[in-house]
Amino acid sequence: MQQATDRDGRRERGLVVGRFGGAPIVVRPGWLLATALLAVVSAPVARAVLPDLSSAGAYVVGAGFGLLLLGSVLVHELAHAWTARRRGIAVRQIVLTLVGGHTEMAEARTPATSALVAVAGPLANVVLAVGAWGVLRSTEPGTVWQAVFAVLASSNAIVAVFNLLPGLPMDGGWILEALVWRLTGRRRTGTRAAAMIGRVVAIGLLLGAVVIPLAQDTDPNLTAVVWAAVIGVTLWTSAGDFLRVAAFRGAVEGVAVTDLARPVLVVQARTLADLPDDSGGAGPDVVVVSGGQVLGYVDDGALATVPHGRRAATPVEAVLVPLPAGASIDAALTGADAVRAVGEVARLSPVMAVRGPDGAVVGLLRYTDVVAALRGAT
């Protein structure tokens, strides 16, 4: 699986066992638990395949089976990370968890890149499965090596097939999202469609673990049901996160600088007496300019504290909130371009001048207004 994110510098808790291209490989405690569970489940299988094994030896071989399966997950995630880096996407970390793993990276900018990164993981497992199957055919029956390559082939096949299920957060979901994104031109449409199918897959896994055995007149395997429930809940929750991402992307698409900017009255003033008589009221913000440069905007609260009799002697700078050079934004910006530009300018000032086509100030935009609009839409 992969996980697109804009987080900076925050690593998940766990043991760092290595690095890939500078990105840490983090093992969560759940990964160790999964290895132990797989060892317990695989031990009886190992004794059936290799009857000469002792009980302790069966658990050792079972643990080896578990490590092969989880190693296949690691190869899968490394393939994601390698492809992402080749396509210019920053990889932040690779995380191995109870239900598999994910590669945390920046978002792909195009459907093609997103699909390539997604398919790289399952493709790596297919290559390993085919290679292991080829070696398996030449190994002597009833040996440990036959069991090893049989597990290696089957585990990689399982990882590949599972991850190609067409719903987020599986890789098949990312591929579906990229396809819908390409066809509609809207990524959020693809994200929503793939997330909804991801929830269908989550329900299907649990139902399959119960219904398929019953349809075959056998009792459901408790371990399989519990495992399907854990994975299903994880997938359902993750799909819900993607639905919120889709809603947020829709909100971003609806952002327009001109819609969120507050009206202004642009004046040249040296003292408070030069300001309009209604300054400090409920009208437009007053922006003071000099020589074509924006000095700042009037703080209504500060202006209200100055008696009218002293305004002619009070310089306008006394009540100005200065705007630094560069604290301006193009009025024509919309969508993701607008949000990105607001975020960059907000590093200089939380309030910015909105400039029209001729460079004139046509409004003031507050960073908090943009944040409130995005939150309100999601």
Contacts in CASP RR format, 6 or more apart in sequence:
PFRMAT RR
TARGET T0000
AUTHOR 0000-0000-0000
METHOD contacts of the structure
MODEL  1
MQQATDRDGRRERGLVVGRFGGAPIVVRPGWLLATALLAVVSAPVARAVL
PDLSSAGAYVVGAGFGLLLLGSVLVHELAHAWTARRRGIAVRQIVLTLVG
GHTEMAEARTPATSALVAVAGPLANVVLAVGAWGVLRSTEPGTVWQAVFA
VLASSNAIVAVFNLLPGLPMDGGWILEALVWRLTGRRRTGTRAAAMIGRV
VAIGLLLGAVVIPLAQDTDPNLTAVVWAAVIGVTLWTSAGDFLRVAAFRG
AVEGVAVTDLARPVLVVQARTLADLPDDSGGAGPDVVVVSGGQVLGYVDD
GALATVPHGRRAATPVEAVLVPLPAGASIDAALTGADAVRAVGEVARLSP
VMAVRGPDGAVVGLLRYTDVVAALRGAT
1 77 0 8 1.000
1 100 0 8 1.000
1 101 0 8 1.000
1 102 0 8 1.000
1 103 0 8 1.000
1 163 0 8 1.000
1 169 0 8 1.000
1 170 0 8 1.000
1 171 0 8 1.000
2 80 0 8 1.000
2 84 0 8 1.000
2 102 0 8 1.000
2 103 0 8 1.000
2 104 0 8 1.000
2 105 0 8 1.000
2 117 0 8 1.000
2 118 0 8 1.000
2 169 0 8 1.000
2 171 0 8 1.000
2 174 0 8 1.000
3 102 0 8 1.000
3 103 0 8 1.000
3 104 0 8 1.000
3 105 0 8 1.000
3 169 0 8 1.000
4 105 0 8 1.000
4 106 0 8 1.000
4 107 0 8 1.000
4 108 0 8 1.000
5 92 0 8 1.000
5 104 0 8 1.000
5 105 0 8 1.000
5 106 0 8 1.000
5 107 0 8 1.000
6 106 0 8 1.000
6 107 0 8 1.000
7 92 0 8 1.000
7 104 0 8 1.000
9 92 0 8 1.000
11 24 0 8 1.000
11 26 0 8 1.000
11 93 0 8 1.000
12 26 0 8 1.000
12 28 0 8 1.000
12 93 0 8 1.000
12 95 0 8 1.000
13 26 0 8 1.000
13 28 0 8 1.000
14 26 0 8 1.000
14 27 0 8 1.000
14 28 0 8 1.000
14 29 0 8 1.000
15 26 0 8 1.000
15 27 0 8 1.000
16 24 0 8 1.000
16 25 0 8 1.000
16 26 0 8 1.000
16 27 0 8 1.000
17 25 0 8 1.000
17 26 0 8 1.000
17 27 0 8 1.000
18 24 0 8 1.000
18 25 0 8 1.000
19 25 0 8 1.000
20 78 0 8 1.000
20 81 0 8 1.000
20 82 0 8 1.000
20 91 0 8 1.000
20 94 0 8 1.000
21 81 0 8 1.000
21 85 0 8 1.000
21 91 0 8 1.000
23 81 0 8 1.000
23 91 0 8 1.000
23 92 0 8 1.000
23 93 0 8 1.000
23 94 0 8 1.000
24 93 0 8 1.000
24 94 0 8 1.000
25 74 0 8 1.000
25 93 0 8 1.000
25 94 0 8 1.000
25 96 0 8 1.000
26 93 0 8 1.000
26 94 0 8 1.000
26 95 0 8 1.000
26 96 0 8 1.000
27 96 0 8 1.000
28 95 0 8 1.000
28 96 0 8 1.000
28 97 0 8 1.000
28 98 0 8 1.000
30 97 0 8 1.000
30 98 0 8 1.000
31 70 0 8 1.000
31 96 0 8 1.000
31 97 0 8 1.000
31 98 0 8 1.000
31 100 0 8 1.000
31 101 0 8 1.000
33 98 0 8 1.000
34 66 0 8 1.000
34 70 0 8 1.000
34 98 0 8 1.000
34 99 0 8 1.000
34 100 0 8 1.000
35 63 0 8 1.000
35 66 0 8 1.000
35 67 0 8 1.000
35 70 0 8 1.000
36 63 0 8 1.000
38 62 0 8 1.000
38 63 0 8 1.000
38 65 0 8 1.000
38 66 0 8 1.000
38 69 0 8 1.000
38 70 0 8 1.000
39 59 0 8 1.000
39 62 0 8 1.000
39 63 0 8 1.000
39 64 0 8 1.000
39 65 0 8 1.000
39 66 0 8 1.000
40 59 0 8 1.000
41 223 0 8 1.000
42 61 0 8 1.000
42 62 0 8 1.000
42 63 0 8 1.000
42 64 0 8 1.000
42 65 0 8 1.000
42 66 0 8 1.000
43 55 0 8 1.000
43 58 0 8 1.000
43 59 0 8 1.000
43 61 0 8 1.000
43 62 0 8 1.000
44 58 0 8 1.000
45 62 0 8 1.000
45 65 0 8 1.000
46 53 0 8 1.000
46 57 0 8 1.000
46 58 0 8 1.000
46 61 0 8 1.000
46 62 0 8 1.000
46 65 0 8 1.000
46 147 0 8 1.000
47 53 0 8 1.000
47 55 0 8 1.000
47 58 0 8 1.000
49 142 0 8 1.000
49 146 0 8 1.000
49 147 0 8 1.000
49 150 0 8 1.000
50 58 0 8 1.000
50 61 0 8 1.000
50 142 0 8 1.000
50 144 0 8 1.000
50 147 0 8 1.000
53 61 0 8 1.000
61 144 0 8 1.000
61 147 0 8 1.000
65 151 0 8 1.000
65 155 0 8 1.000
66 155 0 8 1.000
68 148 0 8 1.000
68 151 0 8 1.000
68 152 0 8 1.000
68 155 0 8 1.000
69 151 0 8 1.000
69 155 0 8 1.000
69 158 0 8 1.000
69 159 0 8 1.000
70 96 0 8 1.000
70 100 0 8 1.000
72 125 0 8 1.000
72 128 0 8 1.000
72 152 0 8 1.000
72 155 0 8 1.000
72 156 0 8 1.000
72 159 0 8 1.000
73 96 0 8 1.000
73 100 0 8 1.000
73 101 0 8 1.000
73 159 0 8 1.000
74 94 0 8 1.000
74 96 0 8 1.000
75 121 0 8 1.000
75 124 0 8 1.000
75 125 0 8 1.000
75 128 0 8 1.000
75 156 0 8 1.000
76 121 0 8 1.000
76 122 0 8 1.000
76 124 0 8 1.000
76 125 0 8 1.000
76 159 0 8 1.000
76 160 0 8 1.000
76 163 0 8 1.000
77 94 0 8 1.000
77 96 0 8 1.000
77 101 0 8 1.000
77 102 0 8 1.000
77 103 0 8 1.000
77 121 0 8 1.000
78 94 0 8 1.000
78 124 0 8 1.000
79 120 0 8 1.000
79 121 0 8 1.000
79 123 0 8 1.000
79 124 0 8 1.000
80 103 0 8 1.000
80 105 0 8 1.000
80 117 0 8 1.000
80 118 0 8 1.000
80 120 0 8 1.000
80 121 0 8 1.000
81 91 0 8 1.000
81 94 0 8 1.000
81 103 0 8 1.000
81 105 0 8 1.000
82 120 0 8 1.000
83 116 0 8 1.000
83 117 0 8 1.000
83 120 0 8 1.000
83 121 0 8 1.000
84 90 0 8 1.000
84 91 0 8 1.000
84 103 0 8 1.000
84 105 0 8 1.000
84 108 0 8 1.000
84 117 0 8 1.000
85 91 0 8 1.000
87 108 0 8 1.000
87 113 0 8 1.000
87 116 0 8 1.000
87 117 0 8 1.000
89 105 0 8 1.000
89 106 0 8 1.000
89 107 0 8 1.000
89 108 0 8 1.000
89 113 0 8 1.000
89 117 0 8 1.000
90 105 0 8 1.000
90 106 0 8 1.000
91 103 0 8 1.000
91 104 0 8 1.000
91 105 0 8 1.000
92 104 0 8 1.000
92 105 0 8 1.000
92 106 0 8 1.000
93 103 0 8 1.000
93 104 0 8 1.000
94 101 0 8 1.000
94 102 0 8 1.000
94 103 0 8 1.000
94 104 0 8 1.000
95 101 0 8 1.000
95 102 0 8 1.000
95 103 0 8 1.000
95 104 0 8 1.000
98 230 0 8 1.000
99 230 0 8 1.000
99 231 0 8 1.000
99 234 0 8 1.000
102 169 0 8 1.000
105 117 0 8 1.000
108 114 0 8 1.000
108 117 0 8 1.000
111 178 0 8 1.000
111 179 0 8 1.000
111 181 0 8 1.000
111 182 0 8 1.000
111 187 0 8 1.000
112 178 0 8 1.000
112 182 0 8 1.000
114 174 0 8 1.000
114 177 0 8 1.000
114 178 0 8 1.000
114 181 0 8 1.000
115 174 0 8 1.000
115 175 0 8 1.000
115 178 0 8 1.000
115 179 0 8 1.000
117 174 0 8 1.000
118 171 0 8 1.000
118 172 0 8 1.000
118 173 0 8 1.000
118 174 0 8 1.000
118 175 0 8 1.000
118 178 0 8 1.000
119 171 0 8 1.000
119 175 0 8 1.000
121 160 0 8 1.000
121 163 0 8 1.000
121 171 0 8 1.000
122 159 0 8 1.000
122 160 0 8 1.000
122 161 0 8 1.000
122 163 0 8 1.000
122 164 0 8 1.000
122 171 0 8 1.000
122 172 0 8 1.000
123 160 0 8 1.000
125 156 0 8 1.000
125 157 0 8 1.000
125 159 0 8 1.000
125 160 0 8 1.000
125 163 0 8 1.000
126 156 0 8 1.000
126 157 0 8 1.000
126 160 0 8 1.000
128 152 0 8 1.000
128 153 0 8 1.000
128 156 0 8 1.000
129 152 0 8 1.000
129 153 0 8 1.000
129 154 0 8 1.000
129 156 0 8 1.000
129 157 0 8 1.000
129 160 0 8 1.000
130 153 0 8 1.000
131 153 0 8 1.000
132 149 0 8 1.000
132 150 0 8 1.000
132 152 0 8 1.000
132 153 0 8 1.000
132 156 0 8 1.000
133 149 0 8 1.000
133 153 0 8 1.000
134 149 0 8 1.000
134 153 0 8 1.000
135 149 0 8 1.000
136 146 0 8 1.000
136 149 0 8 1.000
136 150 0 8 1.000
136 153 0 8 1.000
139 145 0 8 1.000
139 146 0 8 1.000
139 149 0 8 1.000
140 146 0 8 1.000
162 170 0 8 1.000
163 170 0 8 1.000
163 171 0 8 1.000
163 172 0 8 1.000
164 170 0 8 1.000
164 171 0 8 1.000
164 172 0 8 1.000
164 175 0 8 1.000
165 172 0 8 1.000
165 173 0 8 1.000
165 198 0 8 1.000
165 201 0 8 1.000
166 172 0 8 1.000
166 173 0 8 1.000
166 175 0 8 1.000
166 176 0 8 1.000
166 194 0 8 1.000
166 197 0 8 1.000
166 198 0 8 1.000
166 201 0 8 1.000
167 173 0 8 1.000
167 176 0 8 1.000
167 194 0 8 1.000
167 195 0 8 1.000
167 197 0 8 1.000
167 198 0 8 1.000
167 200 0 8 1.000
167 201 0 8 1.000
167 239 0 8 1.000
168 174 0 8 1.000
168 176 0 8 1.000
168 177 0 8 1.000
168 191 0 8 1.000
168 194 0 8 1.000
168 195 0 8 1.000
168 197 0 8 1.000
168 198 0 8 1.000
168 238 0 8 1.000
168 239 0 8 1.000
168 242 0 8 1.000
169 198 0 8 1.000
169 235 0 8 1.000
169 238 0 8 1.000
169 239 0 8 1.000
169 242 0 8 1.000
170 198 0 8 1.000
170 201 0 8 1.000
170 235 0 8 1.000
172 194 0 8 1.000
173 194 0 8 1.000
173 197 0 8 1.000
173 198 0 8 1.000
174 194 0 8 1.000
176 190 0 8 1.000
176 193 0 8 1.000
176 194 0 8 1.000
176 197 0 8 1.000
177 187 0 8 1.000
177 190 0 8 1.000
177 191 0 8 1.000
177 193 0 8 1.000
177 194 0 8 1.000
179 190 0 8 1.000
180 189 0 8 1.000
180 190 0 8 1.000
180 193 0 8 1.000
180 194 0 8 1.000
181 187 0 8 1.000
181 189 0 8 1.000
181 190 0 8 1.000
181 191 0 8 1.000
184 190 0 8 1.000
186 253 0 8 1.000
187 249 0 8 1.000
188 245 0 8 1.000
188 246 0 8 1.000
188 247 0 8 1.000
188 249 0 8 1.000
188 250 0 8 1.000
188 253 0 8 1.000
189 246 0 8 1.000
190 246 0 8 1.000
191 242 0 8 1.000
191 243 0 8 1.000
191 245 0 8 1.000
191 246 0 8 1.000
191 249 0 8 1.000
192 242 0 8 1.000
192 243 0 8 1.000
192 246 0 8 1.000
194 242 0 8 1.000
195 239 0 8 1.000
195 240 0 8 1.000
195 242 0 8 1.000
195 243 0 8 1.000
195 245 0 8 1.000
195 246 0 8 1.000
196 239 0 8 1.000
196 243 0 8 1.000
198 235 0 8 1.000
198 239 0 8 1.000
199 235 0 8 1.000
199 236 0 8 1.000
199 239 0 8 1.000
199 240 0 8 1.000
201 235 0 8 1.000
202 231 0 8 1.000
202 232 0 8 1.000
202 233 0 8 1.000
202 235 0 8 1.000
202 236 0 8 1.000
202 239 0 8 1.000
203 232 0 8 1.000
203 236 0 8 1.000
205 228 0 8 1.000
205 231 0 8 1.000
205 232 0 8 1.000
205 235 0 8 1.000
206 225 0 8 1.000
206 228 0 8 1.000
206 229 0 8 1.000
206 232 0 8 1.000
208 228 0 8 1.000
209 220 0 8 1.000
209 221 0 8 1.000
209 224 0 8 1.000
209 225 0 8 1.000
209 227 0 8 1.000
209 228 0 8 1.000
209 229 0 8 1.000
210 220 0 8 1.000
210 225 0 8 1.000
213 219 0 8 1.000
213 220 0 8 1.000
213 221 0 8 1.000
214 220 0 8 1.000
244 378 0 8 1.000
247 377 0 8 1.000
247 378 0 8 1.000
248 374 0 8 1.000
248 377 0 8 1.000
248 378 0 8 1.000
250 377 0 8 1.000
251 373 0 8 1.000
251 374 0 8 1.000
251 376 0 8 1.000
251 377 0 8 1.000
251 378 0 8 1.000
252 335 0 8 1.000
252 336 0 8 1.000
252 339 0 8 1.000
252 374 0 8 1.000
253 335 0 8 1.000
253 336 0 8 1.000
254 334 0 8 1.000
254 335 0 8 1.000
254 377 0 8 1.000
255 334 0 8 1.000
255 335 0 8 1.000
255 338 0 8 1.000
255 339 0 8 1.000
255 370 0 8 1.000
255 373 0 8 1.000
255 374 0 8 1.000
256 333 0 8 1.000
256 334 0 8 1.000
256 335 0 8 1.000
256 338 0 8 1.000
257 329 0 8 1.000
257 330 0 8 1.000
257 331 0 8 1.000
257 332 0 8 1.000
257 333 0 8 1.000
257 334 0 8 1.000
257 338 0 8 1.000
257 342 0 8 1.000
257 354 0 8 1.000
257 365 0 8 1.000
258 331 0 8 1.000
258 332 0 8 1.000
258 354 0 8 1.000
258 362 0 8 1.000
260 365 0 8 1.000
260 369 0 8 1.000
260 370 0 8 1.000
260 373 0 8 1.000
261 331 0 8 1.000
261 354 0 8 1.000
261 362 0 8 1.000
261 363 0 8 1.000
261 364 0 8 1.000
261 365 0 8 1.000
262 284 0 8 1.000
262 285 0 8 1.000
262 363 0 8 1.000
262 364 0 8 1.000
262 365 0 8 1.000
262 366 0 8 1.000
262 369 0 8 1.000
263 283 0 8 1.000
263 284 0 8 1.000
263 285 0 8 1.000
263 363 0 8 1.000
264 284 0 8 1.000
264 285 0 8 1.000
264 286 0 8 1.000
264 287 0 8 1.000
264 297 0 8 1.000
264 361 0 8 1.000
264 362 0 8 1.000
264 363 0 8 1.000
264 364 0 8 1.000
265 276 0 8 1.000
265 284 0 8 1.000
265 285 0 8 1.000
265 286 0 8 1.000
265 287 0 8 1.000
266 287 0 8 1.000
266 289 0 8 1.000
266 360 0 8 1.000
266 361 0 8 1.000
267 274 0 8 1.000
267 275 0 8 1.000
267 276 0 8 1.000
267 286 0 8 1.000
267 287 0 8 1.000
267 288 0 8 1.000
267 289 0 8 1.000
268 274 0 8 1.000
268 288 0 8 1.000
268 289 0 8 1.000
268 290 0 8 1.000
268 291 0 8 1.000
269 275 0 8 1.000
269 288 0 8 1.000
269 316 0 8 1.000
270 315 0 8 1.000
270 316 0 8 1.000
271 311 0 8 1.000
271 312 0 8 1.000
271 313 0 8 1.000
271 314 0 8 1.000
271 315 0 8 1.000
271 316 0 8 1.000
272 303 0 8 1.000
272 306 0 8 1.000
272 311 0 8 1.000
272 312 0 8 1.000
272 314 0 8 1.000
272 315 0 8 1.000
272 316 0 8 1.000
272 318 0 8 1.000
272 319 0 8 1.000
273 311 0 8 1.000
273 312 0 8 1.000
274 316 0 8 1.000
275 286 0 8 1.000
275 298 0 8 1.000
275 303 0 8 1.000
275 311 0 8 1.000
275 316 0 8 1.000
276 286 0 8 1.000
279 286 0 8 1.000
279 298 0 8 1.000
279 300 0 8 1.000
279 303 0 8 1.000
280 286 0 8 1.000
280 298 0 8 1.000
280 300 0 8 1.000
280 301 0 8 1.000
280 303 0 8 1.000
280 304 0 8 1.000
281 300 0 8 1.000
285 297 0 8 1.000
285 298 0 8 1.000
285 363 0 8 1.000
285 364 0 8 1.000
286 297 0 8 1.000
286 298 0 8 1.000
287 294 0 8 1.000
287 296 0 8 1.000
287 297 0 8 1.000
287 298 0 8 1.000
287 353 0 8 1.000
287 361 0 8 1.000
287 363 0 8 1.000
287 364 0 8 1.000
288 294 0 8 1.000
288 295 0 8 1.000
288 296 0 8 1.000
288 297 0 8 1.000
288 298 0 8 1.000
288 316 0 8 1.000
288 320 0 8 1.000
289 295 0 8 1.000
289 361 0 8 1.000
293 325 0 8 1.000
294 323 0 8 1.000
294 327 0 8 1.000
294 328 0 8 1.000
294 353 0 8 1.000
294 361 0 8 1.000
295 316 0 8 1.000
295 317 0 8 1.000
295 320 0 8 1.000
295 322 0 8 1.000
295 323 0 8 1.000
296 320 0 8 1.000
296 321 0 8 1.000
296 322 0 8 1.000
296 323 0 8 1.000
297 320 0 8 1.000
297 321 0 8 1.000
297 323 0 8 1.000
297 351 0 8 1.000
297 364 0 8 1.000
298 316 0 8 1.000
298 319 0 8 1.000
298 320 0 8 1.000
298 321 0 8 1.000
299 319 0 8 1.000
299 320 0 8 1.000
299 321 0 8 1.000
301 319 0 8 1.000
302 318 0 8 1.000
302 319 0 8 1.000
303 319 0 8 1.000
306 314 0 8 1.000
306 318 0 8 1.000
306 319 0 8 1.000
321 351 0 8 1.000
323 349 0 8 1.000
323 351 0 8 1.000
323 352 0 8 1.000
323 353 0 8 1.000
324 348 0 8 1.000
324 349 0 8 1.000
326 345 0 8 1.000
326 348 0 8 1.000
327 345 0 8 1.000
327 348 0 8 1.000
327 349 0 8 1.000
327 351 0 8 1.000
327 352 0 8 1.000
327 353 0 8 1.000
328 345 0 8 1.000
328 352 0 8 1.000
328 353 0 8 1.000
328 354 0 8 1.000
328 355 0 8 1.000
328 361 0 8 1.000
329 338 0 8 1.000
329 341 0 8 1.000
329 342 0 8 1.000
329 345 0 8 1.000
329 352 0 8 1.000
329 353 0 8 1.000
329 354 0 8 1.000
329 355 0 8 1.000
329 365 0 8 1.000
330 341 0 8 1.000
330 354 0 8 1.000
330 355 0 8 1.000
330 356 0 8 1.000
331 354 0 8 1.000
331 355 0 8 1.000
331 356 0 8 1.000
331 357 0 8 1.000
331 362 0 8 1.000
331 363 0 8 1.000
332 356 0 8 1.000
332 357 0 8 1.000
333 341 0 8 1.000
339 370 0 8 1.000
339 374 0 8 1.000
342 352 0 8 1.000
342 365 0 8 1.000
342 367 0 8 1.000
342 370 0 8 1.000
343 367 0 8 1.000
345 352 0 8 1.000
346 352 0 8 1.000
346 367 0 8 1.000
350 366 0 8 1.000
350 367 0 8 1.000
350 368 0 8 1.000
351 364 0 8 1.000
351 365 0 8 1.000
351 366 0 8 1.000
351 367 0 8 1.000
352 364 0 8 1.000
352 365 0 8 1.000
352 367 0 8 1.000
353 361 0 8 1.000
353 363 0 8 1.000
353 364 0 8 1.000
353 365 0 8 1.000
354 361 0 8 1.000
354 362 0 8 1.000
354 363 0 8 1.000
354 364 0 8 1.000
354 365 0 8 1.000
355 361 0 8 1.000
355 362 0 8 1.000
356 362 0 8 1.000
END
